[in-house]
Amino acid sequence: MAWRAPAAACRDLARSDPAFAARAWTLVEQQLTESRLSGMCQALHPVERRLARWLLESMERSGGRNPMPLTQEFIASMLGVQRTTVNSFAIQLQKAGLITYMRGKVEVLDAAGLERRACTCRPAARAERRRLHLVADGDVTEH
């Protein structure tokens, strides 16, 4: 869910409500951290590990939705790779019994196994969300 408001209204609210301003700056800090992590991840980690991380985070951010409506084209765009690369690694994850992938739907079958394949950015992002008090310790459905 998202809300939309004119920038001027947000500025006025931030000036008049310190709690709103603090929360907004926390969310900005979190977005900047996610962007930095994403850039590092893209440069340092292999596609299979990034794919595992991305699938787990997509499932969590969609409220645990499983299966998820995801095309190879969309995943490729999110990971910055070609669709054929996504296909190759999705097949590997499927053969390992971690996911099923069929006609634009991905289902996570073994989240713990996928977690073991995910890159180290995943726990780093989680720790940052906890540091910013955006998620409680142990919360599975981080947003």
Short mmCIF file of the C-alpha atoms (twelve columns), coordinates in Angstrom:
data_MODEL
# 
_entry.id   MODEL 
# 
loop_
_atom_site.group_PDB 
_atom_site.id 
_atom_site.type_symbol 
_atom_site.label_atom_id 
_atom_site.label_alt_id 
_atom_site.label_comp_id 
_atom_site.label_asym_id 
_atom_site.label_seq_id 
_atom_site.Cartn_x 
_atom_site.Cartn_y 
_atom_site.Cartn_z 
_atom_site.pdbx_PDB_model_num 
ATOM 1   C CA . MET A 1   0.000  0.000   0.000   1 
ATOM 2   C CA . ALA A 2   1.217  3.484   -0.703  1 
ATOM 3   C CA . TRP A 3   -0.001 7.016   -0.171  1 
ATOM 4   C CA . ARG A 4   0.589  9.919   -2.463  1 
ATOM 5   C CA . ALA A 5   0.695  13.558  -1.451  1 
ATOM 6   C CA . PRO A 6   2.025  16.773  -2.977  1 
ATOM 7   C CA . ALA A 7   5.602  17.590  -1.934  1 
ATOM 8   C CA . ALA A 8   4.469  20.920  -0.468  1 
ATOM 9   C CA . ALA A 9   2.040  19.143  1.866   1 
ATOM 10  C CA . CYS A 10  4.810  16.784  3.009   1 
ATOM 11  C CA . ARG A 11  7.164  19.717  3.655   1 
ATOM 12  C CA . ASP A 12  4.479  21.520  5.673   1 
ATOM 13  C CA . LEU A 13  3.762  18.393  7.694   1 
ATOM 14  C CA . ALA A 14  7.482  17.792  8.328   1 
ATOM 15  C CA . ARG A 15  7.834  21.377  9.606   1 
ATOM 16  C CA . SER A 16  4.833  21.098  11.923  1 
ATOM 17  C CA . ASP A 17  5.252  17.491  13.105  1 
ATOM 18  C CA . PRO A 18  8.731  16.470  14.299  1 
ATOM 19  C CA . ALA A 19  7.689  12.809  14.616  1 
ATOM 20  C CA . PHE A 20  6.626  12.760  10.966  1 
ATOM 21  C CA . ALA A 21  9.893  14.430  9.923   1 
ATOM 22  C CA . ALA A 22  11.958 11.918  11.913  1 
ATOM 23  C CA . ARG A 23  10.106 8.978   10.396  1 
ATOM 24  C CA . ALA A 24  10.455 10.401  6.882   1 
ATOM 25  C CA . TRP A 25  14.217 10.863  7.337   1 
ATOM 26  C CA . THR A 26  14.505 7.301   8.667   1 
ATOM 27  C CA . LEU A 27  12.807 6.015   5.528   1 
ATOM 28  C CA . VAL A 28  15.094 8.147   3.340   1 
ATOM 29  C CA . GLU A 29  18.120 6.729   5.168   1 
ATOM 30  C CA . GLN A 30  16.815 3.200   4.653   1 
ATOM 31  C CA . GLN A 31  16.299 3.797   0.932   1 
ATOM 32  C CA . LEU A 32  19.820 5.179   0.561   1 
ATOM 33  C CA . THR A 33  21.218 2.162   2.405   1 
ATOM 34  C CA . GLU A 34  19.240 -0.218  0.187   1 
ATOM 35  C CA . SER A 35  20.559 1.582   -2.902  1 
ATOM 36  C CA . ARG A 36  24.161 1.340   -1.718  1 
ATOM 37  C CA . LEU A 37  23.757 -2.340  -0.852  1 
ATOM 38  C CA . SER A 38  22.129 -3.022  -4.201  1 
ATOM 39  C CA . GLY A 39  24.994 -1.403  -6.080  1 
ATOM 40  C CA . MET A 40  27.589 -3.319  -4.079  1 
ATOM 41  C CA . CYS A 41  25.663 -6.534  -4.494  1 
ATOM 42  C CA . GLN A 42  25.444 -6.035  -8.247  1 
ATOM 43  C CA . ALA A 43  29.207 -5.548  -8.481  1 
ATOM 44  C CA . LEU A 44  30.373 -8.226  -6.053  1 
ATOM 45  C CA . HIS A 45  27.981 -11.164 -5.933  1 
ATOM 46  C CA . PRO A 46  27.209 -13.852 -8.488  1 
ATOM 47  C CA . VAL A 47  23.800 -13.917 -10.143 1 
ATOM 48  C CA . GLU A 48  22.618 -17.097 -8.399  1 
ATOM 49  C CA . ARG A 49  23.167 -15.548 -4.946  1 
ATOM 50  C CA . ARG A 50  21.500 -12.286 -5.969  1 
ATOM 51  C CA . LEU A 51  18.563 -14.195 -7.438  1 
ATOM 52  C CA . ALA A 52  18.099 -16.182 -4.210  1 
ATOM 53  C CA . ARG A 53  18.193 -12.991 -2.155  1 
ATOM 54  C CA . TRP A 54  15.854 -11.150 -4.488  1 
ATOM 55  C CA . LEU A 55  13.267 -13.962 -4.491  1 
ATOM 56  C CA . LEU A 56  13.243 -14.183 -0.691  1 
ATOM 57  C CA . GLU A 57  12.951 -10.426 -0.273  1 
ATOM 58  C CA . SER A 58  10.206 -10.237 -2.899  1 
ATOM 59  C CA . MET A 59  8.225  -12.882 -1.048  1 
ATOM 60  C CA . GLU A 60  8.682  -11.091 2.282   1 
ATOM 61  C CA . ARG A 61  7.813  -7.674  0.875   1 
ATOM 62  C CA . SER A 62  4.666  -9.057  -0.725  1 
ATOM 63  C CA . GLY A 63  3.440  -10.202 2.674   1 
ATOM 64  C CA . GLY A 64  4.499  -13.813 2.169   1 
ATOM 65  C CA . ARG A 65  2.718  -14.199 -1.157  1 
ATOM 66  C CA . ASN A 66  3.738  -17.537 -2.613  1 
ATOM 67  C CA . PRO A 67  3.600  -18.240 -5.538  1 
ATOM 68  C CA . MET A 68  4.539  -14.817 -6.825  1 
ATOM 69  C CA . PRO A 69  3.598  -13.494 -10.276 1 
ATOM 70  C CA . LEU A 70  7.092  -12.870 -11.700 1 
ATOM 71  C CA . THR A 71  8.279  -13.128 -15.273 1 
ATOM 72  C CA . GLN A 72  11.856 -13.892 -16.233 1 
ATOM 73  C CA . GLU A 73  11.937 -10.563 -18.057 1 
ATOM 74  C CA . PHE A 74  10.991 -8.666  -14.913 1 
ATOM 75  C CA . ILE A 75  13.475 -10.559 -12.720 1 
ATOM 76  C CA . ALA A 76  16.204 -9.973  -15.311 1 
ATOM 77  C CA . SER A 77  15.453 -6.265  -15.230 1 
ATOM 78  C CA . MET A 78  15.640 -6.196  -11.430 1 
ATOM 79  C CA . LEU A 79  18.951 -8.090  -11.382 1 
ATOM 80  C CA . GLY A 80  20.491 -6.277  -14.337 1 
ATOM 81  C CA . VAL A 81  21.047 -9.433  -16.379 1 
ATOM 82  C CA . GLN A 82  19.618 -11.055 -19.500 1 
ATOM 83  C CA . ARG A 83  16.448 -13.126 -19.358 1 
ATOM 84  C CA . THR A 84  18.378 -16.219 -20.478 1 
ATOM 85  C CA . THR A 85  20.661 -15.808 -17.464 1 
ATOM 86  C CA . VAL A 86  17.661 -15.765 -15.134 1 
ATOM 87  C CA . ASN A 87  16.300 -18.850 -16.878 1 
ATOM 88  C CA . SER A 88  19.577 -20.717 -16.393 1 
ATOM 89  C CA . PHE A 89  19.809 -19.956 -12.670 1 
ATOM 90  C CA . ALA A 90  16.090 -20.472 -12.056 1 
ATOM 91  C CA . ILE A 91  16.473 -23.961 -13.550 1 
ATOM 92  C CA . GLN A 92  19.370 -24.641 -11.148 1 
ATOM 93  C CA . LEU A 93  17.321 -23.492 -8.158  1 
ATOM 94  C CA . GLN A 94  14.392 -25.585 -9.352  1 
ATOM 95  C CA . LYS A 95  16.566 -28.709 -9.761  1 
ATOM 96  C CA . ALA A 96  17.823 -28.161 -6.211  1 
ATOM 97  C CA . GLY A 97  14.192 -28.232 -5.006  1 
ATOM 98  C CA . LEU A 98  14.277 -24.634 -3.771  1 
ATOM 99  C CA . ILE A 99  11.703 -23.116 -6.138  1 
ATOM 100 C CA . THR A 100 9.267  -24.009 -8.842  1 
ATOM 101 C CA . TYR A 101 9.024  -21.763 -11.841 1 
ATOM 102 C CA . MET A 102 6.319  -21.998 -14.441 1 
ATOM 103 C CA . ARG A 103 4.678  -19.506 -16.796 1 
ATOM 104 C CA . GLY A 104 5.376  -16.295 -14.931 1 
ATOM 105 C CA . LYS A 105 4.935  -17.697 -11.428 1 
ATOM 106 C CA . VAL A 106 7.696  -18.451 -8.944  1 
ATOM 107 C CA . GLU A 107 6.993  -20.460 -5.813  1 
ATOM 108 C CA . VAL A 108 9.533  -20.737 -3.023  1 
ATOM 109 C CA . LEU A 109 9.538  -24.337 -1.815  1 
ATOM 110 C CA . ASP A 110 12.488 -24.213 0.580   1 
ATOM 111 C CA . ALA A 111 13.072 -20.748 2.037   1 
ATOM 112 C CA . ALA A 112 15.835 -22.000 4.362   1 
ATOM 113 C CA . GLY A 113 17.663 -23.594 1.443   1 
ATOM 114 C CA . LEU A 114 17.241 -20.442 -0.621  1 
ATOM 115 C CA . GLU A 115 18.510 -18.429 2.353   1 
ATOM 116 C CA . ARG A 116 21.696 -20.526 2.382   1 
ATOM 117 C CA . ARG A 117 22.238 -19.659 -1.288  1 
ATOM 118 C CA . ALA A 118 21.476 -15.951 -0.876  1 
ATOM 119 C CA . CYS A 119 24.303 -13.429 -0.784  1 
ATOM 120 C CA . THR A 120 25.593 -11.770 2.367   1 
ATOM 121 C CA . CYS A 121 23.705 -8.572  1.559   1 
ATOM 122 C CA . ARG A 122 20.542 -10.148 2.907   1 
ATOM 123 C CA . PRO A 123 21.575 -10.222 6.592   1 
ATOM 124 C CA . ALA A 124 23.235 -6.814  6.172   1 
ATOM 125 C CA . ALA A 125 19.993 -5.277  4.874   1 
ATOM 126 C CA . ARG A 126 18.017 -6.944  7.645   1 
ATOM 127 C CA . ALA A 127 20.415 -5.617  10.309  1 
ATOM 128 C CA . GLU A 128 20.089 -2.104  8.900   1 
ATOM 129 C CA . ARG A 129 16.276 -2.279  8.974   1 
ATOM 130 C CA . ARG A 130 16.469 -3.396  12.620  1 
ATOM 131 C CA . ARG A 131 18.948 -0.587  13.427  1 
ATOM 132 C CA . LEU A 132 16.504 1.942   12.002  1 
ATOM 133 C CA . HIS A 133 13.638 0.308   13.940  1 
ATOM 134 C CA . LEU A 134 11.800 -0.500  10.732  1 
ATOM 135 C CA . VAL A 135 11.332 -4.131  11.751  1 
ATOM 136 C CA . ALA A 136 11.301 -6.029  15.018  1 
ATOM 137 C CA . ASP A 137 13.863 -8.736  15.727  1 
ATOM 138 C CA . GLY A 138 12.668 -12.011 14.297  1 
ATOM 139 C CA . ASP A 139 9.992  -10.389 12.116  1 
ATOM 140 C CA . VAL A 140 9.678  -12.593 9.058   1 
ATOM 141 C CA . THR A 141 7.647  -10.198 6.951   1 
ATOM 142 C CA . GLU A 142 10.020 -7.274  6.760   1 
ATOM 143 C CA . HIS A 143 8.914  -4.370  4.559   1 
# 
